[in-house]
Amino acid sequence: MSNLTITVDDEVLKRARLRALEQGTSVNAVLREVLEAYAGVRRRQQEAVRAILVQARESRAQRGEAKWTRDSLHERS
């Protein structure tokens, strides 16, 4: 993970710290969330989750075609 240095007015930072404290978080965490949203990280994560759910719904196991035994699931290659 990278570090980022920004310049912010002292009063703004003070109020941001108080608000973050009230919300049980930190200014760092708030800024990280904003940057992730700005960069589209959450959107890509949500798309990946949707793709996994689609695959799960379409899987042979979901249709009852795949039959696993305990031994076959724990087989070592």
N, C-alpha and C positions, 0 to 999 in steps of 0.2 A: 504494500500500500504506500502511496506517495503522500508527502506533506505539501501543504499549500499555505503560503503566507499572503494575507490580504491586509489592506489598510482600511480601517473603519473608524468613524468618529467615536471618541471615548464614551460619550453619552449614549450613543446607539448601542455600543457593545455592552455597557452597563445594563441598559433596559433589556437587551436580548438575553443576557445572563440571568436576570431576575425572572423573565418570562419562561425561559428554559427550566429553571429551578422549580417554578410553580408547576410545570408540566412533567416534572420528573425526568428530564433529559438534559442534554448539554447543547451549547451553541454548536459545538463540533458535530454532534449527531444531527442536528437540524440542518446545518449546511451540507453535510454528506447526503442526506435524503434529498435536499433540493437539487444538488448536482447530479445525483443518480437519476432523478426524474428528468432533469434538463437533458441529460445525455441519453435518455431512453432506456436505461438499464432495466427499470421495472417492466416496461413494455415488452422487452425481449424475454425477461423471465416469465412473464405471464403467457407469452406466446409459446414458450417451451413447455410450460405446464399444460396448456391447452393441447399441444401436440401429443404429449404423453397420455393425456386422458382420452384423446381420440384413438390412439393406438390401443389403449387398454380396452376401450369399448369394442374395438374391431378385432380383438385377439381371439384366437381359437379357444382359449380357456374360457373366455366370456360366453362363447357360443356352446360350451360344453363339449368341444371336440378334443381338447387336450386333457389327458389324464395323467396326473403325476402321483408317484408314490413317494413316501418319505425318503426311501433309499435313493431314488433317482434325483431328487432335489439336492441331496447331500453328496452326490457322486463327485469324486475328485478326479481331475484329468491328469 
